[in-house]
């Protein structure tokens, strides 16, 4: 066999393999965003079901974001519609991916990035692997082979699963820790990796192209925040001309009591802590940004239903 024929045969084989992988990716990809469909991070992907262009504020980040910011509470008090596209251990390439997913159906005016994700370490292989999973989702969802249905072979994705808490993870556990000053002022800098900065640049550019204001927010976390990180994030914010709100330095405005407002000894906030954070952010956004109060707008009736469910969840937990 000539060298040309060998190359051609190899090229045809690889082409056929790619076709199979692309087709399999379509089949194996969940056709709904419900938990039972097998989709990853179903709470985060709940934004796919939100009515088109009804989210004013998008929140991104790791678990500190979904533990510390409650969109329904913000809606209850200020009529602001928001959604937390946070996920556990979210790295910056995931943050960028969820940002683009959110903008497929939404056009938020403001994008809040919870800053702990900037310090999640990863390498180029992790980033490339994530890109491959996007192009060839069969590798992400291959475990679904046991649950495939007829609709998976011919149907289009229909996202119908609403997350009533809008990405927030309600938690009332109390595992406190003594209060202490963990934000000791210094001029030192604890920088993030170059890869994280590169993805931040892409996120900032994407927001600029879409006309959305990017805001950096550090949710209170005794274990994850310090003044060295604050200095690095402030430097980044100044470089890009974006606002940075470090709630760890705002004890008067957000009076976190680490003996009762944390579920895991100062790592994440619980519901009482999230209530304090959300109350401040809601008031701040409503008074400093151009945001409408949607509570009397019939277009947002589903938010009132979610609010009723939210209130019942809290009442049940307290009984």
C-alpha positions in Angstrom: 0.0 0.0 0.0 1.4 3.4 -1.0 2.1 6.1 1.6 -0.7 8.3 0.1 -3.2 5.5 0.5 -2.2 4.9 4.1 -2.6 8.6 4.9 -6.0 8.7 3.1 -7.2 5.6 4.9 -6.1 7.1 8.3 -7.9 10.4 7.4 -11.1 8.6 6.4 -11.0 6.6 9.7 -10.5 9.7 11.8 -13.2 11.5 9.9 -15.6 8.6 10.4 -14.7 8.5 14.1 -15.4 12.2 14.5 -18.8 11.9 12.8 -19.7 9.1 15.2 -18.6 11.1 18.2 -20.5 14.2 17.1 -23.7 12.1 16.5 -23.2 10.3 19.8 -22.8 13.7 21.5 -26.2 14.8 20.2 -27.8 11.5 21.4 -26.2 11.4 24.8 -26.6 15.1 25.6 -29.6 15.6 28.0 -32.7 17.0 26.3 -33.8 18.7 29.5 -32.2 20.5 32.4 -34.0 18.6 35.1 -31.9 16.6 37.6 -33.4 13.3 36.5 -32.3 14.0 32.9 -28.6 13.6 34.0 -27.5 17.1 33.2 -24.6 18.4 35.2 -25.1 21.1 37.8 -28.9 21.2 37.3 -29.3 24.1 39.7 -26.9 26.2 37.7 -28.4 25.1 34.4 -31.8 26.1 35.7 -31.1 29.5 34.0 -31.9 27.8 30.7 -35.6 27.7 31.7 -35.9 31.3 32.7 -38.1 33.4 30.4 -36.1 35.1 27.7 -34.4 38.3 28.8 -35.9 38.5 32.3 -32.7 38.2 34.3 -31.2 41.6 35.3 -28.2 40.4 37.3 -26.1 37.3 36.6 -24.0 35.9 39.4 -21.0 33.6 38.7 -18.5 31.8 40.9 -17.9 28.8 43.1 -19.8 27.6 46.1 -19.3 30.9 47.9 -21.6 32.5 45.4 -24.5 30.0 45.7 -24.2 29.9 49.5 -24.1 33.6 50.0 -26.4 35.3 47.5 -30.2 34.6 47.4 -31.9 35.9 44.2 -35.4 35.3 45.5 -34.7 37.3 48.7 -33.3 40.1 46.5 -36.5 40.0 44.4 -38.7 39.9 47.5 -37.1 43.1 48.9 -36.2 45.1 45.8 -37.9 43.5 42.8 -34.5 42.7 41.1 -34.3 39.5 39.1 -31.0 37.6 39.4 -29.7 34.1 38.9 -26.7 32.4 40.5 -24.8 30.3 38.0 -22.4 29.1 40.7 -21.1 25.6 40.9 -18.9 23.7 43.4 -15.2 24.3 42.8 -16.0 26.4 39.7 -12.8 27.3 37.8 -12.4 30.2 35.5 -12.9 28.2 32.3 -16.2 27.0 33.8 -17.1 30.5 34.8 -16.6 31.7 31.2 -18.6 28.7 29.9 -21.6 29.4 32.2 -21.4 33.1 31.3 -21.9 32.2 27.6 -24.7 29.7 28.5 -26.5 32.4 30.4 -26.3 34.9 27.5 -27.9 32.3 25.1 -31.3 33.3 26.4 -30.6 36.2 28.7 -29.2 39.7 28.4 -28.4 40.8 32.0 -27.3 44.4 32.6 -24.9 43.4 35.3 -22.6 40.4 35.9 -21.3 39.7 39.4 -18.2 37.6 39.6 -17.6 36.1 43.1 -13.8 36.4 43.3 -12.9 33.1 45.0 -13.1 31.5 41.5 -10.1 33.6 40.5 -8.0 31.5 43.0 -9.1 28.1 41.8 -5.9 26.5 40.3 -6.0 24.6 37.1 -3.7 23.9 34.2 -4.0 24.1 30.4 -4.9 20.4 30.2 -8.0 21.1 32.4 -9.0 24.0 30.1 -8.5 22.1 26.9 -10.3 19.1 28.4 -13.3 21.3 29.1 -13.3 22.6 25.5 -13.3 19.1 24.2 -16.2 18.2 26.4 -18.1 21.1 24.9 -17.4 20.1 21.3 -17.8 16.3 22.0 -20.3 16.1 24.9 -20.5 12.3 24.5 -17.5 12.2 26.8 -19.3 14.2 29.5 -22.6 12.3 29.3 -21.5 8.8 28.3 -23.0 7.3 31.5 -26.5 8.2 30.2 -26.5 5.1 27.9 -28.6 3.2 30.4 -31.3 5.8 30.4 -31.6 6.8 26.7 -35.1 7.3 25.4 -36.5 7.7 21.9 -36.5 11.5 22.2 -32.8 11.4 22.8 -32.3 10.2 19.2 -34.5 12.7 17.4 -35.6 15.4 19.8 -34.4 18.9 20.5 -33.5 20.1 23.9 -36.4 21.6 25.8 -35.4 23.2 29.1 -38.5 23.1 31.4 -37.0 22.6 34.9 -37.2 25.8 36.9 -35.0 26.2 39.9 -37.2 28.1 42.3 -34.3 29.3 44.4 -32.6 30.6 41.2 -29.3 28.8 41.8 -29.1 29.6 45.6 -28.5 26.6 47.9 -30.6 27.1 51.0 -28.8 25.8 54.1 -29.7 26.5 57.7 -26.9 24.5 59.4 -24.9 26.3 62.1 -21.3 25.3 62.7 -19.8 28.4 64.1 -16.3 29.6 64.9 -15.1 32.4 67.2 -15.1 35.8 65.6 -11.6 37.1 64.8 -10.0 39.7 62.5 -9.0 37.7 59.5 -8.6 40.7 57.2 -5.3 42.0 58.7 -4.2 44.9 56.5 -1.0 44.5 54.5 0.6 45.7 51.3 1.5 42.2 50.2 -0.2 40.6 47.2 -1.4 37.0 46.8 -1.7 36.9 43.0 -3.9 34.6 41.0 -2.4 32.4 38.1 -1.8 33.7 34.6 -4.4 31.3 33.3 -7.1 32.7 35.6 -6.1 36.2 34.5 -6.4 35.1 30.8 -10.0 33.8 31.4 -10.9 36.9 33.4 -9.8 38.9 30.4 -12.1 36.9 28.2 -15.0 37.3 30.6 -14.4 41.1 30.8 -14.2 41.3 27.0 -17.4 39.2 26.6 -19.3 41.4 29.1 -18.1 44.6 27.3 -19.3 43.2 23.9 -22.7 42.4 25.4 -23.1 45.7 27.1 -23.1 44.2 30.6 -21.3 45.8 33.5 -18.9 43.4 35.3 -18.8 43.8 39.1 -16.4 41.9 41.4 -17.7 40.8 44.8 -16.0 38.9 47.6 -18.6 37.2 49.7 -17.6 36.9 53.4 -15.5 33.8 54.0 -13.1 33.5 56.9 -11.3 30.6 55.3 -11.0 31.9 51.7 -10.4 35.6 52.0 -7.5 37.6 53.2 -5.9 41.1 52.7 -3.3 39.7 50.3 -6.0 38.5 48.0 -7.9 41.7 48.4 -4.9 43.7 47.2 -4.5 41.5 44.1 -8.2 41.6 43.2 -8.3 45.4 43.7 -5.3 45.7 41.4 -7.1 43.6 38.7 -10.3 45.6 39.1 -8.3 48.9 38.7 -6.6 47.5 35.6 -9.9 46.7 33.9 -11.9 49.7 35.3 -14.5 47.5 37.1 -15.9 47.9 40.6 -14.7 45.6 43.4 -16.9 45.2 46.5 -15.2 43.2 49.3 -17.8 42.4 51.8 -15.2 40.9 54.1 -14.1 44.5 54.8 -17.7 45.8 55.4 -18.5 44.5 58.9 -20.8 47.5 59.7 -22.8 47.1 56.4 -22.8 43.3 56.5 -22.5 42.3 60.2 -21.5 38.6 59.8 -21.4 36.8 63.1 -19.2 33.8 62.5 -20.6 32.0 65.5 -24.0 31.7 63.9 -23.8 32.8 60.2 -21.7 29.9 58.9 -22.5 26.3 58.2 -19.0 25.0 58.2 -16.8 27.0 60.6 -16.1 30.0 58.5 -15.9 28.6 55.0 -19.4 29.2 53.6 -22.3 31.3 54.9 -25.6 29.7 56.0 -29.0 31.2 55.3 -28.7 33.9 58.0 -25.4 35.0 56.6 -26.7 34.9 53.0 -29.7 37.1 54.1 -27.3 39.8 55.3 -25.2 39.7 52.2 -28.2 39.7 49.9 -29.9 42.5 51.8 -26.9 44.7 51.3 -26.3 43.8 47.7 -30.0 44.3 46.8 -30.1 47.7 48.4 -26.8 48.7 46.8 -27.8 47.7 43.3 -31.3 49.2 43.6 -29.9 52.6 44.6 -26.7 52.8 42.4 -27.8 51.0 39.2 -30.5 51.3 36.7 -32.7 48.4 37.7 -36.5 48.2 37.6 -38.7 46.8 40.4 -40.5 43.9 38.7 -42.8 42.8 41.6 -46.0 44.3 40.1 -45.1 43.3 36.5 -47.3 40.4 35.2 -44.4 39.3 33.0 -42.7 38.2 36.2 -45.6 36.3 37.7 -43.5 33.1 37.9 -41.1 35.0 40.2 -44.0 35.6 42.6 -44.7 31.9 42.6 -41.1 31.1 43.3 -41.2 33.6 46.1 -44.2 31.9 47.7 -42.4 28.5 47.5 -39.3 30.2 49.0 -41.3 31.5 51.9 -42.9 28.1 52.6 -39.5 26.5 52.6 -38.3 28.9 55.3 -41.5 28.6 57.3 -41.2 24.8 57.2 -37.6 24.9 58.3 -38.5 27.0 61.3 -41.4 24.9 62.4 
